[in-house]
């Protein structure tokens, strides 16, 4: 069994409140989970309305497949018009 993780940070320049941030975060988490069948959680910056840090995990037996899925997830997040992609980090266990 191989676990692939992806940590991403996003900037929300238009967000003025935590409510604005939660709306974008919840929508993105739900779409990622439904589209790619993986686990997503907010892992940092919970009290900062203009930053989002997400942890994403996927499990499988083929590392090449996991790399492909995480790359697609990263591209999907980068195309999100409401949040600016800042950085990412991928690991496999």
PyMOL Python script that loads the backbone (N, CA, C, O; Angstrom):
from pymol import cmd

cmd.read_pdbstr("""\
ATOM      1  N   UNK A   1       0.843  -1.178   0.000  1.00  0.00           N
ATOM      2  CA  UNK A   1       0.000   0.000   0.000  1.00  0.00           C
ATOM      3  C   UNK A   1       0.887   1.240   0.000  1.00  0.00           C
ATOM      4  O   UNK A   1       1.873   1.312   0.734  1.00  0.00           O
ATOM      5  N   UNK A   2       0.525   2.211  -0.831  1.00  0.00           N
ATOM      6  CA  UNK A   2       1.251   3.470  -0.929  1.00  0.00           C
ATOM      7  C   UNK A   2       0.273   4.604  -0.634  1.00  0.00           C
ATOM      8  O   UNK A   2      -0.858   4.609  -1.120  1.00  0.00           O
ATOM      9  N   UNK A   3       0.726   5.556   0.164  1.00  0.00           N
ATOM     10  CA  UNK A   3      -0.072   6.741   0.465  1.00  0.00           C
ATOM     11  C   UNK A   3       0.620   7.937  -0.168  1.00  0.00           C
ATOM     12  O   UNK A   3       1.800   8.187   0.079  1.00  0.00           O
ATOM     13  N   UNK A   4      -0.117   8.668  -0.979  1.00  0.00           N
ATOM     14  CA  UNK A   4       0.395   9.893  -1.578  1.00  0.00           C
ATOM     15  C   UNK A   4      -0.259  11.085  -0.919  1.00  0.00           C
ATOM     16  O   UNK A   4      -1.477  11.116  -0.744  1.00  0.00           O
ATOM     17  N   UNK A   5       0.548  12.069  -0.551  1.00  0.00           N
ATOM     18  CA  UNK A   5       0.001  13.274   0.070  1.00  0.00           C
ATOM     19  C   UNK A   5       0.413  14.499  -0.726  1.00  0.00           C
ATOM     20  O   UNK A   5       1.497  14.551  -1.308  1.00  0.00           O
ATOM     21  N   UNK A   6      -0.458  15.465  -0.738  1.00  0.00           N
ATOM     22  CA  UNK A   6      -0.217  16.731  -1.408  1.00  0.00           C
ATOM     23  C   UNK A   6      -0.648  17.834  -0.460  1.00  0.00           C
ATOM     24  O   UNK A   6      -1.797  17.874  -0.020  1.00  0.00           O
ATOM     25  N   UNK A   7       0.276  18.727  -0.150  1.00  0.00           N
ATOM     26  CA  UNK A   7      -0.054  19.904   0.647  1.00  0.00           C
ATOM     27  C   UNK A   7      -0.023  21.102  -0.285  1.00  0.00           C
ATOM     28  O   UNK A   7       0.951  21.304  -1.011  1.00  0.00           O
ATOM     29  N   UNK A   8      -1.090  21.901  -0.268  1.00  0.00           N
ATOM     30  CA  UNK A   8      -1.155  23.091  -1.109  1.00  0.00           C
ATOM     31  C   UNK A   8      -1.518  24.305  -0.266  1.00  0.00           C
ATOM     32  O   UNK A   8      -2.256  24.205   0.714  1.00  0.00           O
ATOM     33  N   UNK A   9      -0.987  25.447  -0.668  1.00  0.00           N
ATOM     34  CA  UNK A   9      -1.352  26.720  -0.052  1.00  0.00           C
ATOM     35  C   UNK A   9      -1.929  27.618  -1.122  1.00  0.00           C
ATOM     36  O   UNK A   9      -1.405  27.717  -2.231  1.00  0.00           O
ATOM     37  N   UNK A  10      -3.024  28.271  -0.763  1.00  0.00           N
ATOM     38  CA  UNK A  10      -3.730  29.151  -1.676  1.00  0.00           C
ATOM     39  C   UNK A  10      -3.924  30.519  -1.030  1.00  0.00           C
ATOM     40  O   UNK A  10      -4.006  30.633   0.193  1.00  0.00           O
ATOM     41  N   UNK A  11      -3.994  31.537  -1.851  1.00  0.00           N
ATOM     42  CA  UNK A  11      -4.255  32.895  -1.380  1.00  0.00           C
ATOM     43  C   UNK A  11      -5.634  33.318  -1.849  1.00  0.00           C
ATOM     44  O   UNK A  11      -6.016  33.082  -2.996  1.00  0.00           O
ATOM     45  N   UNK A  12      -6.374  33.945  -0.953  1.00  0.00           N
ATOM     46  CA  UNK A  12      -7.706  34.479  -1.265  1.00  0.00           C
ATOM     47  C   UNK A  12      -7.652  35.990  -1.118  1.00  0.00           C
ATOM     48  O   UNK A  12      -7.922  36.518  -0.039  1.00  0.00           O
ATOM     49  N   UNK A  13      -7.320  36.662  -2.145  1.00  0.00           N
ATOM     50  CA  UNK A  13      -7.161  38.117  -2.075  1.00  0.00           C
ATOM     51  C   UNK A  13      -8.489  38.843  -1.843  1.00  0.00           C
ATOM     52  O   UNK A  13      -8.497  39.907  -1.224  1.00  0.00           O
ATOM     53  N   UNK A  14      -9.609  38.299  -2.323  1.00  0.00           N
ATOM     54  CA  UNK A  14     -10.896  38.971  -2.198  1.00  0.00           C
ATOM     55  C   UNK A  14     -11.592  38.694  -0.864  1.00  0.00           C
ATOM     56  O   UNK A  14     -12.545  39.391  -0.513  1.00  0.00           O
ATOM     57  N   UNK A  15     -11.139  37.704  -0.132  1.00  0.00           N
ATOM     58  CA  UNK A  15     -11.805  37.340   1.125  1.00  0.00           C
ATOM     59  C   UNK A  15     -11.589  38.426   2.172  1.00  0.00           C
ATOM     60  O   UNK A  15     -10.461  38.848   2.425  1.00  0.00           O
ATOM     61  N   UNK A  16     -12.675  38.864   2.767  1.00  0.00           N
ATOM     62  CA  UNK A  16     -12.612  39.883   3.814  1.00  0.00           C
ATOM     63  C   UNK A  16     -12.947  39.319   5.190  1.00  0.00           C
ATOM     64  O   UNK A  16     -12.719  39.968   6.211  1.00  0.00           O
ATOM     65  N   UNK A  17     -13.486  38.113   5.207  1.00  0.00           N
ATOM     66  CA  UNK A  17     -13.877  37.519   6.483  1.00  0.00           C
ATOM     67  C   UNK A  17     -13.645  36.007   6.429  1.00  0.00           C
ATOM     68  O   UNK A  17     -13.420  35.427   5.367  1.00  0.00           O
ATOM     69  N   UNK A  18     -13.710  35.399   7.603  1.00  0.00           N
ATOM     70  CA  UNK A  18     -13.581  33.943   7.666  1.00  0.00           C
ATOM     71  C   UNK A  18     -14.764  33.268   6.981  1.00  0.00           C
ATOM     72  O   UNK A  18     -14.633  32.156   6.470  1.00  0.00           O
ATOM     73  N   UNK A  19     -15.916  33.934   6.968  1.00  0.00           N
ATOM     74  CA  UNK A  19     -17.081  33.388   6.276  1.00  0.00           C
ATOM     75  C   UNK A  19     -16.811  33.271   4.774  1.00  0.00           C
ATOM     76  O   UNK A  19     -17.154  32.262   4.158  1.00  0.00           O
ATOM     77  N   UNK A  20     -16.202  34.297   4.187  1.00  0.00           N
ATOM     78  CA  UNK A  20     -15.828  34.242   2.767  1.00  0.00           C
ATOM     79  C   UNK A  20     -14.877  33.082   2.506  1.00  0.00           C
ATOM     80  O   UNK A  20     -15.027  32.336   1.539  1.00  0.00           O
ATOM     81  N   UNK A  21     -13.896  32.950   3.391  1.00  0.00           N
ATOM     82  CA  UNK A  21     -12.904  31.883   3.243  1.00  0.00           C
ATOM     83  C   UNK A  21     -13.552  30.506   3.359  1.00  0.00           C
ATOM     84  O   UNK A  21     -13.273  29.618   2.554  1.00  0.00           O
ATOM     85  N   UNK A  22     -14.412  30.326   4.355  1.00  0.00           N
ATOM     86  CA  UNK A  22     -15.060  29.029   4.564  1.00  0.00           C
ATOM     87  C   UNK A  22     -15.889  28.609   3.351  1.00  0.00           C
ATOM     88  O   UNK A  22     -15.935  27.432   2.997  1.00  0.00           O
ATOM     89  N   UNK A  23     -16.535  29.575   2.729  1.00  0.00           N
ATOM     90  CA  UNK A  23     -17.349  29.266   1.554  1.00  0.00           C
ATOM     91  C   UNK A  23     -16.483  28.709   0.424  1.00  0.00           C
ATOM     92  O   UNK A  23     -16.842  27.708  -0.196  1.00  0.00           O
ATOM     93  N   UNK A  24     -15.347  29.351   0.154  1.00  0.00           N
ATOM     94  CA  UNK A  24     -14.440  28.889  -0.903  1.00  0.00           C
ATOM     95  C   UNK A  24     -13.818  27.553  -0.509  1.00  0.00           C
ATOM     96  O   UNK A  24     -13.741  26.636  -1.327  1.00  0.00           O
ATOM     97  N   UNK A  25     -13.377  27.443   0.731  1.00  0.00           N
ATOM     98  CA  UNK A  25     -12.721  26.223   1.207  1.00  0.00           C
ATOM     99  C   UNK A  25     -13.663  25.029   1.143  1.00  0.00           C
ATOM    100  O   UNK A  25     -13.289  23.970   0.639  1.00  0.00           O
ATOM    101  N   UNK A  26     -14.867  25.189   1.643  1.00  0.00           N
ATOM    102  CA  UNK A  26     -15.833  24.084   1.642  1.00  0.00           C
ATOM    103  C   UNK A  26     -16.158  23.647   0.217  1.00  0.00           C
ATOM    104  O   UNK A  26     -16.224  22.453  -0.073  1.00  0.00           O
ATOM    105  N   UNK A  27     -16.358  24.613  -0.661  1.00  0.00           N
ATOM    106  CA  UNK A  27     -16.665  24.288  -2.048  1.00  0.00           C
ATOM    107  C   UNK A  27     -15.523  23.515  -2.704  1.00  0.00           C
ATOM    108  O   UNK A  27     -15.753  22.507  -3.372  1.00  0.00           O
ATOM    109  N   UNK A  28     -14.298  23.989  -2.511  1.00  0.00           N
ATOM    110  CA  UNK A  28     -13.136  23.333  -3.108  1.00  0.00           C
ATOM    111  C   UNK A  28     -12.942  21.925  -2.545  1.00  0.00           C
ATOM    112  O   UNK A  28     -12.687  20.987  -3.299  1.00  0.00           O
ATOM    113  N   UNK A  29     -13.062  21.775  -1.234  1.00  0.00           N
ATOM    114  CA  UNK A  29     -12.913  20.458  -0.619  1.00  0.00           C
ATOM    115  C   UNK A  29     -13.953  19.470  -1.138  1.00  0.00           C
ATOM    116  O   UNK A  29     -13.629  18.323  -1.447  1.00  0.00           O
ATOM    117  N   UNK A  30     -15.194  19.915  -1.231  1.00  0.00           N
ATOM    118  CA  UNK A  30     -16.259  19.035  -1.715  1.00  0.00           C
ATOM    119  C   UNK A  30     -16.030  18.626  -3.167  1.00  0.00           C
ATOM    120  O   UNK A  30     -16.196  17.457  -3.516  1.00  0.00           O
ATOM    121  N   UNK A  31     -15.646  19.593  -4.024  1.00  0.00           N
ATOM    122  CA  UNK A  31     -15.410  19.274  -5.431  1.00  0.00           C
ATOM    123  C   UNK A  31     -14.244  18.323  -5.600  1.00  0.00           C
ATOM    124  O   UNK A  31     -14.321  17.393  -6.403  1.00  0.00           O
ATOM    125  N   UNK A  32     -13.156  18.535  -4.856  1.00  0.00           N
ATOM    126  CA  UNK A  32     -11.994  17.641  -4.949  1.00  0.00           C
ATOM    127  C   UNK A  32     -12.358  16.231  -4.499  1.00  0.00           C
ATOM    128  O   UNK A  32     -12.016  15.254  -5.165  1.00  0.00           O
ATOM    129  N   UNK A  33     -13.043  16.130  -3.384  1.00  0.00           N
ATOM    130  CA  UNK A  33     -13.420  14.828  -2.846  1.00  0.00           C
ATOM    131  C   UNK A  33     -14.319  14.075  -3.814  1.00  0.00           C
ATOM    132  O   UNK A  33     -14.131  12.879  -4.033  1.00  0.00           O
ATOM    133  N   UNK A  34     -15.291  14.761  -4.391  1.00  0.00           N
ATOM    134  CA  UNK A  34     -16.224  14.117  -5.316  1.00  0.00           C
ATOM    135  C   UNK A  34     -15.583  13.786  -6.657  1.00  0.00           C
ATOM    136  O   UNK A  34     -15.833  12.720  -7.220  1.00  0.00           O
ATOM    137  N   UNK A  35     -14.766  14.684  -7.165  1.00  0.00           N
ATOM    138  CA  UNK A  35     -14.168  14.517  -8.493  1.00  0.00           C
ATOM    139  C   UNK A  35     -13.081  13.444  -8.511  1.00  0.00           C
ATOM    140  O   UNK A  35     -12.982  12.671  -9.464  1.00  0.00           O
ATOM    141  N   UNK A  36     -12.257  13.399  -7.445  1.00  0.00           N
ATOM    142  CA  UNK A  36     -11.078  12.530  -7.456  1.00  0.00           C
ATOM    143  C   UNK A  36     -11.129  11.383  -6.443  1.00  0.00           C
ATOM    144  O   UNK A  36     -10.219  10.555  -6.416  1.00  0.00           O
ATOM    145  N   UNK A  37     -12.165  11.319  -5.618  1.00  0.00           N
ATOM    146  CA  UNK A  37     -12.309  10.250  -4.631  1.00  0.00           C
ATOM    147  C   UNK A  37     -11.087  10.148  -3.707  1.00  0.00           C
ATOM    148  O   UNK A  37     -10.419   9.116  -3.641  1.00  0.00           O
ATOM    149  N   UNK A  38     -10.819  11.238  -3.008  1.00  0.00           N
ATOM    150  CA  UNK A  38      -9.685  11.298  -2.096  1.00  0.00           C
ATOM    151  C   UNK A  38     -10.079  12.051  -0.837  1.00  0.00           C
ATOM    152  O   UNK A  38     -11.183  12.590  -0.747  1.00  0.00           O
ATOM    153  N   UNK A  39      -9.184  12.088   0.124  1.00  0.00           N
ATOM    154  CA  UNK A  39      -9.448  12.781   1.390  1.00  0.00           C
ATOM    155  C   UNK A  39      -8.819  14.174   1.353  1.00  0.00           C
ATOM    156  O   UNK A  39      -7.688  14.347   0.898  1.00  0.00           O
ATOM    157  N   UNK A  40      -9.574  15.167   1.840  1.00  0.00           N
ATOM    158  CA  UNK A  40      -9.103  16.552   1.850  1.00  0.00           C
ATOM    159  C   UNK A  40      -9.427  17.162   3.214  1.00  0.00           C
ATOM    160  O   UNK A  40     -10.519  16.966   3.747  1.00  0.00           O
ATOM    161  N   UNK A  41      -8.467  17.903   3.772  1.00  0.00           N
ATOM    162  CA  UNK A  41      -8.692  18.591   5.042  1.00  0.00           C
ATOM    163  C   UNK A  41      -7.948  19.915   5.046  1.00  0.00           C
ATOM    164  O   UNK A  41      -6.879  20.046   4.451  1.00  0.00           O
ATOM    165  N   UNK A  42      -8.532  20.898   5.728  1.00  0.00           N
ATOM    166  CA  UNK A  42      -7.827  22.158   5.939  1.00  0.00           C
ATOM    167  C   UNK A  42      -6.838  21.930   7.073  1.00  0.00           C
ATOM    168  O   UNK A  42      -7.229  21.498   8.158  1.00  0.00           O
ATOM    169  N   UNK A  43      -5.555  22.215   6.834  1.00  0.00           N
ATOM    170  CA  UNK A  43      -4.528  21.836   7.806  1.00  0.00           C
ATOM    171  C   UNK A  43      -3.828  23.013   8.479  1.00  0.00           C
ATOM    172  O   UNK A  43      -3.070  22.808   9.427  1.00  0.00           O
ATOM    173  N   UNK A  44      -4.060  24.232   8.018  1.00  0.00           N
ATOM    174  CA  UNK A  44      -3.400  25.385   8.638  1.00  0.00           C
ATOM    175  C   UNK A  44      -4.135  26.663   8.254  1.00  0.00           C
ATOM    176  O   UNK A  44      -4.996  26.651   7.373  1.00  0.00           O
ATOM    177  N   UNK A  45      -3.799  27.746   8.906  1.00  0.00           N
ATOM    178  CA  UNK A  45      -4.341  29.090   8.637  1.00  0.00           C
ATOM    179  C   UNK A  45      -5.854  29.174   8.842  1.00  0.00           C
ATOM    180  O   UNK A  45      -6.529  29.920   8.133  1.00  0.00           O
ATOM    181  N   UNK A  46      -6.392  28.427   9.793  1.00  0.00           N
ATOM    182  CA  UNK A  46      -7.832  28.443  10.007  1.00  0.00           C
ATOM    183  C   UNK A  46      -8.360  29.825  10.398  1.00  0.00           C
ATOM    184  O   UNK A  46      -9.522  30.132  10.129  1.00  0.00           O
ATOM    185  N   UNK A  47      -7.537  30.658  11.025  1.00  0.00           N
ATOM    186  CA  UNK A  47      -7.985  31.982  11.466  1.00  0.00           C
ATOM    187  C   UNK A  47      -7.496  33.110  10.572  1.00  0.00           C
ATOM    188  O   UNK A  47      -7.639  34.280  10.926  1.00  0.00           O
ATOM    189  N   UNK A  48      -6.929  32.785   9.432  1.00  0.00           N
ATOM    190  CA  UNK A  48      -6.459  33.794   8.480  1.00  0.00           C
ATOM    191  C   UNK A  48      -7.408  33.782   7.286  1.00  0.00           C
ATOM    192  O   UNK A  48      -7.451  32.792   6.555  1.00  0.00           O
ATOM    193  N   UNK A  49      -8.173  34.860   7.066  1.00  0.00           N
ATOM    194  CA  UNK A  49      -9.174  34.842   5.999  1.00  0.00           C
ATOM    195  C   UNK A  49      -8.612  34.854   4.581  1.00  0.00           C
ATOM    196  O   UNK A  49      -9.360  34.627   3.629  1.00  0.00           O
ATOM    197  N   UNK A  50      -7.334  35.109   4.416  1.00  0.00           N
ATOM    198  CA  UNK A  50      -6.793  35.205   3.067  1.00  0.00           C
ATOM    199  C   UNK A  50      -5.828  34.089   2.694  1.00  0.00           C
ATOM    200  O   UNK A  50      -5.182  34.157   1.648  1.00  0.00           O
ATOM    201  N   UNK A  51      -5.720  33.067   3.530  1.00  0.00           N
ATOM    202  CA  UNK A  51      -4.846  31.925   3.213  1.00  0.00           C
ATOM    203  C   UNK A  51      -5.558  30.623   3.510  1.00  0.00           C
ATOM    204  O   UNK A  51      -6.292  30.498   4.491  1.00  0.00           O
ATOM    205  N   UNK A  52      -5.322  29.651   2.634  1.00  0.00           N
ATOM    206  CA  UNK A  52      -5.862  28.304   2.815  1.00  0.00           C
ATOM    207  C   UNK A  52      -4.700  27.321   2.671  1.00  0.00           C
ATOM    208  O   UNK A  52      -3.898  27.428   1.743  1.00  0.00           O
ATOM    209  N   UNK A  53      -4.619  26.374   3.586  1.00  0.00           N
ATOM    210  CA  UNK A  53      -3.669  25.263   3.457  1.00  0.00           C
ATOM    211  C   UNK A  53      -4.490  23.981   3.494  1.00  0.00           C
ATOM    212  O   UNK A  53      -5.206  23.716   4.460  1.00  0.00           O
ATOM    213  N   UNK A  54      -4.378  23.192   2.435  1.00  0.00           N
ATOM    214  CA  UNK A  54      -5.113  21.937   2.347  1.00  0.00           C
ATOM    215  C   UNK A  54      -4.149  20.763   2.340  1.00  0.00           C
ATOM    216  O   UNK A  54      -3.086  20.822   1.723  1.00  0.00           O
ATOM    217  N   UNK A  55      -4.528  19.699   3.030  1.00  0.00           N
ATOM    218  CA  UNK A  55      -3.824  18.438   2.971  1.00  0.00           C
ATOM    219  C   UNK A  55      -4.697  17.449   2.211  1.00  0.00           C
ATOM    220  O   UNK A  55      -5.878  17.287   2.517  1.00  0.00           O
ATOM    221  N   UNK A  56      -4.114  16.799   1.228  1.00  0.00           N
ATOM    222  CA  UNK A  56      -4.846  15.878   0.371  1.00  0.00           C
ATOM    223  C   UNK A  56      -4.142  14.534   0.410  1.00  0.00           C
ATOM    224  O   UNK A  56      -2.919  14.469   0.292  1.00  0.00           O
ATOM    225  N   UNK A  57      -4.909  13.456   0.577  1.00  0.00           N
ATOM    226  CA  UNK A  57      -4.315  12.119   0.650  1.00  0.00           C
ATOM    227  C   UNK A  57      -5.061  11.170  -0.269  1.00  0.00           C
ATOM    228  O   UNK A  57      -6.285  11.213  -0.391  1.00  0.00           O
ATOM    229  N   UNK A  58      -4.278  10.307  -0.914  1.00  0.00           N
ATOM    230  CA  UNK A  58      -4.833   9.268  -1.776  1.00  0.00           C
ATOM    231  C   UNK A  58      -4.041   7.985  -1.525  1.00  0.00           C
ATOM    232  O   UNK A  58      -2.829   8.030  -1.316  1.00  0.00           O
ATOM    233  N   UNK A  59      -4.727   6.847  -1.546  1.00  0.00           N
ATOM    234  CA  UNK A  59      -4.110   5.553  -1.238  1.00  0.00           C
ATOM    235  C   UNK A  59      -4.261   4.634  -2.444  1.00  0.00           C
ATOM    236  O   UNK A  59      -5.295   4.630  -3.111  1.00  0.00           O
ATOM    237  N   UNK A  60      -3.210   3.849  -2.714  1.00  0.00           N
ATOM    238  CA  UNK A  60      -3.259   2.899  -3.813  1.00  0.00           C
ATOM    239  C   UNK A  60      -2.075   1.963  -3.775  1.00  0.00           C
ATOM    240  O   UNK A  60      -1.289   1.968  -2.828  1.00  0.00           O
ATOM    241  N   UNK A  61      -1.954   1.155  -4.824  1.00  0.00           N
ATOM    242  CA  UNK A  61      -0.850   0.206  -4.903  1.00  0.00           C
ATOM    243  C   UNK A  61       0.137   0.546  -6.010  1.00  0.00           C
ATOM    244  O   UNK A  61       1.211  -0.051  -6.083  1.00  0.00           O
ATOM    245  N   UNK A  62      -0.208   1.494  -6.869  1.00  0.00           N
ATOM    246  CA  UNK A  62       0.636   1.864  -8.000  1.00  0.00           C
ATOM    247  C   UNK A  62       1.072   3.323  -7.857  1.00  0.00           C
ATOM    248  O   UNK A  62       0.256   4.238  -7.971  1.00  0.00           O
ATOM    249  N   UNK A  63       2.356   3.528  -7.609  1.00  0.00           N
ATOM    250  CA  UNK A  63       2.845   4.884  -7.378  1.00  0.00           C
ATOM    251  C   UNK A  63       2.637   5.771  -8.603  1.00  0.00           C
ATOM    252  O   UNK A  63       2.329   6.954  -8.457  1.00  0.00           O
ATOM    253  N   UNK A  64       2.800   5.226  -9.801  1.00  0.00           N
ATOM    254  CA  UNK A  64       2.605   6.029 -11.016  1.00  0.00           C
ATOM    255  C   UNK A  64       1.180   6.559 -11.100  1.00  0.00           C
ATOM    256  O   UNK A  64       0.959   7.699 -11.508  1.00  0.00           O
ATOM    257  N   UNK A  65       0.221   5.737 -10.718  1.00  0.00           N
ATOM    258  CA  UNK A  65      -1.170   6.168 -10.731  1.00  0.00           C
ATOM    259  C   UNK A  65      -1.400   7.275  -9.704  1.00  0.00           C
ATOM    260  O   UNK A  65      -2.096   8.252  -9.982  1.00  0.00           O
ATOM    261  N   UNK A  66      -0.819   7.121  -8.528  1.00  0.00           N
ATOM    262  CA  UNK A  66      -0.968   8.141  -7.485  1.00  0.00           C
ATOM    263  C   UNK A  66      -0.332   9.459  -7.910  1.00  0.00           C
ATOM    264  O   UNK A  66      -0.898  10.526  -7.669  1.00  0.00           O
ATOM    265  N   UNK A  67       0.836   9.394  -8.538  1.00  0.00           N
ATOM    266  CA  UNK A  67       1.492  10.609  -9.039  1.00  0.00           C
ATOM    267  C   UNK A  67       0.579  11.299 -10.045  1.00  0.00           C
ATOM    268  O   UNK A  67       0.415  12.519 -10.009  1.00  0.00           O
ATOM    269  N   UNK A  68      -0.007  10.525 -10.932  1.00  0.00           N
ATOM    270  CA  UNK A  68      -0.909  11.070 -11.947  1.00  0.00           C
ATOM    271  C   UNK A  68      -2.118  11.742 -11.309  1.00  0.00           C
ATOM    272  O   UNK A  68      -2.494  12.847 -11.700  1.00  0.00           O
ATOM    273  N   UNK A  69      -2.724  11.085 -10.335  1.00  0.00           N
ATOM    274  CA  UNK A  69      -3.904  11.643  -9.666  1.00  0.00           C
ATOM    275  C   UNK A  69      -3.544  12.947  -8.964  1.00  0.00           C
ATOM    276  O   UNK A  69      -4.269  13.934  -9.087  1.00  0.00           O
ATOM    277  N   UNK A  70      -2.443  12.963  -8.235  1.00  0.00           N
ATOM    278  CA  UNK A  70      -2.061  14.173  -7.506  1.00  0.00           C
ATOM    279  C   UNK A  70      -1.689  15.319  -8.447  1.00  0.00           C
ATOM    280  O   UNK A  70      -1.928  16.483  -8.126  1.00  0.00           O
ATOM    281  N   UNK A  71      -1.111  15.004  -9.592  1.00  0.00           N
ATOM    282  CA  UNK A  71      -0.821  16.045 -10.585  1.00  0.00           C
ATOM    283  C   UNK A  71      -2.118  16.634 -11.144  1.00  0.00           C
ATOM    284  O   UNK A  71      -2.222  17.846 -11.336  1.00  0.00           O
ATOM    285  N   UNK A  72      -3.098  15.779 -11.403  1.00  0.00           N
ATOM    286  CA  UNK A  72      -4.397  16.261 -11.887  1.00  0.00           C
ATOM    287  C   UNK A  72      -5.082  17.129 -10.839  1.00  0.00           C
ATOM    288  O   UNK A  72      -5.699  18.142 -11.166  1.00  0.00           O
ATOM    289  N   UNK A  73      -4.969  16.724  -9.580  1.00  0.00           N
ATOM    290  CA  UNK A  73      -5.543  17.510  -8.486  1.00  0.00           C
ATOM    291  C   UNK A  73      -4.875  18.880  -8.428  1.00  0.00           C
ATOM    292  O   UNK A  73      -5.546  19.902  -8.292  1.00  0.00           O
ATOM    293  N   UNK A  74      -3.564  18.889  -8.531  1.00  0.00           N
ATOM    294  CA  UNK A  74      -2.819  20.151  -8.488  1.00  0.00           C
ATOM    295  C   UNK A  74      -3.242  21.072  -9.632  1.00  0.00           C
ATOM    296  O   UNK A  74      -3.456  22.264  -9.413  1.00  0.00           O
ATOM    297  N   UNK A  75      -3.363  20.546 -10.827  1.00  0.00           N
ATOM    298  CA  UNK A  75      -3.817  21.349 -11.966  1.00  0.00           C
ATOM    299  C   UNK A  75      -5.237  21.857 -11.754  1.00  0.00           C
ATOM    300  O   UNK A  75      -5.541  23.000 -12.094  1.00  0.00           O
ATOM    301  N   UNK A  76      -6.097  21.032 -11.204  1.00  0.00           N
ATOM    302  CA  UNK A  76      -7.470  21.421 -10.916  1.00  0.00           C
ATOM    303  C   UNK A  76      -7.502  22.600  -9.938  1.00  0.00           C
ATOM    304  O   UNK A  76      -8.258  23.554 -10.124  1.00  0.00           O
ATOM    305  N   UNK A  77      -6.678  22.522  -8.902  1.00  0.00           N
ATOM    306  CA  UNK A  77      -6.621  23.596  -7.908  1.00  0.00           C
ATOM    307  C   UNK A  77      -6.042  24.873  -8.520  1.00  0.00           C
ATOM    308  O   UNK A  77      -6.521  25.973  -8.243  1.00  0.00           O
ATOM    309  N   UNK A  78      -5.012  24.723  -9.351  1.00  0.00           N
ATOM    310  CA  UNK A  78      -4.396  25.893  -9.983  1.00  0.00           C
ATOM    311  C   UNK A  78      -5.383  26.647 -10.869  1.00  0.00           C
ATOM    312  O   UNK A  78      -5.250  27.858 -11.044  1.00  0.00           O
ATOM    313  N   UNK A  79      -6.357  25.959 -11.422  1.00  0.00           N
ATOM    314  CA  UNK A  79      -7.343  26.588 -12.316  1.00  0.00           C
ATOM    315  C   UNK A  79      -8.495  27.236 -11.566  1.00  0.00           C
ATOM    316  O   UNK A  79      -9.359  27.852 -12.191  1.00  0.00           O
ATOM    317  N   UNK A  80      -8.533  27.115 -10.244  1.00  0.00           N
ATOM    318  CA  UNK A  80      -9.622  27.688  -9.464  1.00  0.00           C
ATOM    319  C   UNK A  80      -9.558  29.212  -9.534  1.00  0.00           C
ATOM    320  O   UNK A  80      -8.564  29.798  -9.106  1.00  0.00           O
ATOM    321  N   UNK A  81     -10.597  29.869 -10.066  1.00  0.00           N
ATOM    322  CA  UNK A  81     -10.550  31.321 -10.231  1.00  0.00           C
ATOM    323  C   UNK A  81     -10.682  32.108  -8.924  1.00  0.00           C
ATOM    324  O   UNK A  81     -10.337  33.289  -8.885  1.00  0.00           O
ATOM    325  N   UNK A  82     -11.169  31.481  -7.863  1.00  0.00           N
ATOM    326  CA  UNK A  82     -11.389  32.203  -6.610  1.00  0.00           C
ATOM    327  C   UNK A  82     -10.173  32.226  -5.700  1.00  0.00           C
ATOM    328  O   UNK A  82     -10.110  33.027  -4.768  1.00  0.00           O
ATOM    329  N   UNK A  83      -9.206  31.354  -5.962  1.00  0.00           N
ATOM    330  CA  UNK A  83      -8.031  31.267  -5.101  1.00  0.00           C
ATOM    331  C   UNK A  83      -6.765  31.201  -5.946  1.00  0.00           C
ATOM    332  O   UNK A  83      -6.708  30.498  -6.956  1.00  0.00           O
ATOM    333  N   UNK A  84      -5.765  31.939  -5.518  1.00  0.00           N
ATOM    334  CA  UNK A  84      -4.488  31.951  -6.235  1.00  0.00           C
ATOM    335  C   UNK A  84      -3.572  30.880  -5.650  1.00  0.00           C
ATOM    336  O   UNK A  84      -3.330  30.858  -4.443  1.00  0.00           O
ATOM    337  N   UNK A  85      -3.069  30.000  -6.497  1.00  0.00           N
ATOM    338  CA  UNK A  85      -2.175  28.918  -6.084  1.00  0.00           C
ATOM    339  C   UNK A  85      -0.854  29.521  -5.623  1.00  0.00           C
ATOM    340  O   UNK A  85      -0.266  30.334  -6.337  1.00  0.00           O
ATOM    341  N   UNK A  86      -0.379  29.134  -4.439  1.00  0.00           N
ATOM    342  CA  UNK A  86       0.869  29.686  -3.906  1.00  0.00           C
ATOM    343  C   UNK A  86       2.003  28.659  -3.960  1.00  0.00           C
ATOM    344  O   UNK A  86       3.050  28.925  -4.550  1.00  0.00           O
ATOM    345  N   UNK A  87       1.799  27.490  -3.350  1.00  0.00           N
ATOM    346  CA  UNK A  87       2.854  26.472  -3.366  1.00  0.00           C
ATOM    347  C   UNK A  87       2.278  25.110  -3.058  1.00  0.00           C
ATOM    348  O   UNK A  87       1.144  24.987  -2.597  1.00  0.00           O
ATOM    349  N   UNK A  88       3.088  24.070  -3.322  1.00  0.00           N
ATOM    350  CA  UNK A  88       2.651  22.704  -3.041  1.00  0.00           C
ATOM    351  C   UNK A  88       3.845  21.834  -2.676  1.00  0.00           C
ATOM    352  O   UNK A  88       4.997  22.163  -2.962  1.00  0.00           O
ATOM    353  N   UNK A  89       3.533  20.722  -2.040  1.00  0.00           N
ATOM    354  CA  UNK A  89       4.556  19.753  -1.649  1.00  0.00           C
ATOM    355  C   UNK A  89       3.923  18.352  -1.692  1.00  0.00           C
ATOM    356  O   UNK A  89       2.853  18.130  -1.126  1.00  0.00           O
ATOM    357  N   UNK A  90       4.592  17.420  -2.365  1.00  0.00           N
ATOM    358  CA  UNK A  90       4.077  16.058  -2.517  1.00  0.00           C
ATOM    359  C   UNK A  90       5.023  15.072  -1.843  1.00  0.00           C
ATOM    360  O   UNK A  90       6.243  15.208  -1.932  1.00  0.00           O
ATOM    361  N   UNK A  91       4.449  14.077  -1.167  1.00  0.00           N
ATOM    362  CA  UNK A  91       5.241  13.013  -0.548  1.00  0.00           C
ATOM    363  C   UNK A  91       4.521  11.684  -0.726  1.00  0.00           C
ATOM    364  O   UNK A  91       3.304  11.642  -0.905  1.00  0.00           O
ATOM    365  N   UNK A  92       5.287  10.603  -0.676  1.00  0.00           N
ATOM    366  CA  UNK A  92       4.741   9.259  -0.761  1.00  0.00           C
ATOM    367  C   UNK A  92       5.297   8.420   0.379  1.00  0.00           C
ATOM    368  O   UNK A  92       6.474   8.522   0.725  1.00  0.00           O
ATOM    369  N   UNK A  93       4.436   7.591   0.959  1.00  0.00           N
ATOM    370  CA  UNK A  93       4.824   6.733   2.091  1.00  0.00           C
ATOM    371  C   UNK A  93       4.518   5.290   1.753  1.00  0.00           C
ATOM    372  O   UNK A  93       4.767   4.400   2.566  1.00  0.00           O
TER     373      UNK A  93
END
""", "prot")
cmd.dss("prot")
cmd.show_as("cartoon", "prot")
cmd.util.cbc("prot")
cmd.orient("prot")
